[in-house]
Amino acid sequence: MQARLMLLQRLWRNSAFRFGVTVLGVLLLLAALAPVLGTVDPAAMDSANINTASGVRGEFAQLDGTVVQHTFWMGADNFGRDIFSRVLYGTRTSLLVAAFTATVAIGVGALLGMLAGYFRMVDAVLMRFMDGLMAIPAILLAIALVAALGAQLWTVVVAIAIPEIPRVTRLVRSMVLTLREEPFVEAARALATPTPVILWRHILPNAMAPLIVQGTFVAASAVLTEAILSFLGLGLPADIPTWGNIMAEGRVQFTQYPGNVLFPALFLVPTVLAINLLGDGLRDVLDPKFSKRSP
C-alpha cells in the first residue's frame, strides 16, 4: 500500500502526467455529460438554422417534432445541426475508439510477443509476418481494411488496431527474450511449472509497465487515425458524430464558416497531446532508464 502511494505521488509530481490526466479528466466529464450539456440531438436537422452563427439563441426543432429554445454555442452546420452537441458526442466516439483500439492492440500484441519471444520456432515465422505488416503504411492499411469490412465501430477499431499490433509484438518480444533467461524463470522451469503459468505469472507482470506506456501511444494514434478516416469519408457513418466527419462536412464552407472545422479541431489537438504527455509521464516514472529525468 505504501509503495502504491509513493508511486502515485511520483506520478503526480510529473508535470506531463499531471497535464495529461487533467485534460483527459475534463474530456471524460464532457463525454459523460454530453446528453445534459448538448441539450439537443446531434443528428437533428433544422433547416431554419442552417449555418447559424456562434452564440445565437433561437428555436430548434428536435427529431420528435418538439421545438425548444436553444443557444448555438458553436453555431450550426450546413444541415442545421448543432455543432456543440455534435462535438460533445464526438468526444465519446473518439475516446471509445481510443480505449477499444488500445485494448485490442495491447492484448493481441502482448500474446503474440510472448509466444514469439519464448518459442524460437514461433519467432522465426511470426516475426517475419509482423515485419511484412510494418512495411505497409498504417493509414493505408487502415483505409484498405475499412473499405473491405465496412464502416462500423468495431471494424474501425480493428482497422486501426491491426497496424499497431506489430509494434506491440516487437516490444513484448524484446522483453521476453531477456526475461526468459532470468533466474526466476529458470527456477520456474526447473520446478516443471507449465509454460502458460510461466508466461502469465512471471513474464507478463514484468512487462506490464512498458505495455501500459505503449498503450497510451496507441490510444493517441487511434484518435488521430479515426479522425483522418472520418475526414476522408471512410470512418464511421455520418449519423455517428465524430470530430473527423464534422471537419469533413465543414471544409466545404471553410472560408465562410471556419468554426465548423476549427471547433472540433480544438478538441482533437488537446486530446492527442494529453494522451501523448500522459504516456511520457508514465514512461518517465515507470521506466528506470528515464526515472532520473522525471521532475
C-alpha positions, 0 to 999 in steps of 0.5 A: 500500500505504501509503495502504491502511494509513493508511486502515485505521488511520483506520478503526480509530481510529473508535470506531463502526467499531471497535464495529461490526466487533467485534460483527459479528466475534463474530456471524460466529464464532457463525454459523460455529460454530453446528453445534459450539456448538448441539450439537443440531438446531434443528428437533428436537422433544422433547416431554419438554422442552417449555418447559424452563427456562434452564440445565437439563441433561437428555436430548434426543432428536435427529431420528435417534432418538439421545438425548444429554445436553444443557444448555438454555442458553436453555431450550426452546420450546413444541415442545421445541426448543432455543432456543440452537441455534435462535438460533445458526442464526438468526444465519446466516439473518439475516446471509445475508439481510443480505449477499444483500439488500445485494448485490442492492440495491447492484448493481441500484441502482448500474446503474440510477443510472448509466444514469439519471444519464448518459442524460437520456432514461433519467432522465426515465422511470426516475426517475419509476418509482423515485419511484412505488416510494418512495411505497409503504411498504417493509414493505408492499411487502415483505409484498405481494411475499412473499405473491405469490412465496412464502416462500423465501430468495431471494424474501425477499431480493428482497422486501426488496431491491426497496424499497431499490433506489430509494434506491440509484438516487437516490444513484448518480444524484446522483453521476453527474450531477456526475461526468459533467461532470468533466474526466476524463470529458470527456477520456474522451469526447473520446478516443471511449472507449465509454460502458460503459468510461466508466461502469465505469472512471471513474464507478463507482470514484468512487462506490464509497465512498458505495455501500459506506456505503449498503450497510451501511444496507441490510444493517441494514434487511434484518435488521430487515425479515426479522425483522418478516416472520418475526414476522408469519408471512410470512418464511421457513418455520418449519423455517428458524430465524430470530430473527423466527419464534422471537419469533413462536412465543414471544409466545404464552407471553410472560408465562410464558416471556419468554426465548423472545422476549427471547433472540433479541431480544438478538441482533437489537438488537446486530446492527442497531446494529453494522451501523448504527455500522459504516456511520457509521464508514465514512461518517465516514472515507470521506466528506470532508464528515464526515472532520473529525468522525471521532475 
